[in-house]
Amino acid sequence: MSNNAEKTTAAAAVEDDDEPDEWDKRIFSTGCADENAKLTDCYYEKKDWRACKQEMETFRACWKKQGNEKRTDSKDV
């Protein structure tokens, strides 16, 4: 295989990887993808959910604003 063909094949594989998967589609459908990303990033950096209370509250507020608790039957405890 030529060097150009290898680069084209590699580029195609990278482009396919950029497609949203089922998980991404579900998160985007909530309307809170940005808040979810910030919460996930916080946990990744700090490895402790207790250190991410502000991000959790922001995500929770978005979740309620978007009406997701009705859609998913989740309830505050």
N, C-alpha and C positions, 0 to 999 in steps of 0.2 A: 504494500500500500504506500502511496506517495505521502510525503509530508503534508501537502495541502489536503489530501483526503482525510488524513488523521485529524487535522485541525477542524475540518468541517464536521466530522463525526463527533468530536469532542464538544464543539460548539452546539450541535444539535442536542446532545445529552444535557448540557447546561440549560438550554432553553426549555426543554421538557421538564426539568426540575423546578423551574420557576412557575409552573402551573399550580394554581391553588389545589391542594388536596382536600379530601372530605372534611378533615378537621378545620382547615382554614375557612372553608365555605360555611361551616356551622358557626364559627366565631364571627365571621363577617356578617352573617344573617342576624346576629343579636344586636347589631348597631353599636357594640362596645369593643370593637377590635383594638382600638388604640389604648383604651383603659386596661384591657386584658394584657396587652403587650407590656405596658408599664408595670403592671402587677407581677407578671412573670419575670421581667427583667430585675425587678427589686428582689424577688425571692432568689433568683439565680446569683445575684451579687452578695446578698446577705445570708442566705441559707437559713433564714428564720422568718416565718410568717409574721411573728409579733413585731418585727422591725419594719413591716410594710403596712401598718395600719392605715395610713393616709391613702395609699394606693388602693387598698381594699375598700375603703369607704367611697372613694371616687368611682371604682368599678361598681359597687353595690348601688350607688345613686344612679349611675347610667343604666344599670340593669332594670331598676324600677321605672325610670323615665321611659325606657323603651317598651315597657309592658311585658318583659320576659318572664316575670314570675307567674303570670297567668298562662303563658304559653307552655312553660315547663313544669307547672304545678309546684314550684319551689316556694317555701315559706320561711320568713324570718323566725328564728327560735330565740 
